[in-house]
Amino acid sequence: MKSCGRARHASAAVFGGGLAVAGGLYIVFAWAAAPALAHSRLSALALCALAAGGASLSLVGILNESYGWPHLLVSITYFTF
């Protein structure tokens, strides 16, 4: 998986684009799930964590491995959420 997103590979645009779209859909899901959950601080925190994970996934697709430290930072953030 690591080499799929490298800029020099032919698959980089498809792989990165797929991650960016998946992260966007992740955020849409978190937004759409909000009314179905109980209105509590814990639910709000869970939805924020879910949305942050989606944003991080999108950034992993946009900032591929050739970006160095920014890619590492968003990758760690994604796996944290």
C-alpha positions in Angstrom: 0.0 0.0 0.0 2.9 2.3 0.7 4.1 2.4 -2.8 0.6 2.9 -4.4 0.5 6.6 -3.4 4.1 7.6 -4.5 3.9 10.3 -7.0 6.1 8.5 -9.5 3.8 5.5 -9.8 0.9 5.5 -12.4 -1.5 4.5 -9.6 -0.8 7.5 -7.5 -3.7 9.7 -8.8 -6.2 6.9 -8.5 -5.0 5.8 -5.1 -4.8 9.3 -3.7 -8.1 10.4 -5.2 -9.8 7.3 -3.8 -8.5 8.1 -0.3 -9.6 11.8 -0.6 -13.1 10.8 -1.8 -13.4 8.1 0.9 -12.4 10.7 3.6 -15.0 13.1 2.2 -17.7 10.3 2.4 -16.5 9.6 5.9 -17.3 13.2 6.9 -20.7 13.1 5.2 -21.5 9.9 7.1 -20.6 11.6 10.4 -22.8 14.6 9.5 -25.7 12.4 8.5 -25.4 10.2 11.6 -25.7 13.1 14.0 -29.5 13.3 14.2 -29.7 9.5 14.9 -27.5 9.7 18.0 -28.4 10.8 21.5 -27.7 14.5 22.1 -24.9 14.2 24.6 -21.3 15.4 24.9 -20.1 11.9 24.3 -22.0 11.6 21.1 -20.7 14.9 19.9 -17.1 13.9 20.8 -17.5 10.6 18.9 -18.8 12.5 15.8 -16.0 15.0 16.0 -13.5 12.1 16.2 -15.1 10.4 13.2 -15.1 13.6 11.2 -11.4 14.2 12.1 -10.6 10.7 10.9 -12.3 11.4 7.6 -10.5 14.7 7.2 -7.2 13.0 8.0 -7.9 10.2 5.5 -8.6 12.8 2.8 -5.3 14.6 3.7 -3.4 11.2 3.4 -4.7 11.0 -0.1 -3.8 14.6 -1.0 -0.4 14.7 0.8 1.2 11.6 -0.6 4.5 10.2 0.7 6.6 12.5 -1.5 5.6 15.4 0.9 7.6 13.8 3.7 6.7 15.1 7.2 3.3 16.5 6.4 2.3 13.0 5.1 3.7 11.4 8.2 1.8 13.8 10.4 -1.6 13.3 8.7 -1.0 9.5 8.6 -0.4 9.4 12.4 -3.5 11.6 12.9 -5.6 9.2 10.8 -4.5 6.1 12.7 -5.1 8.0 16.0 -8.7 8.7 15.1 
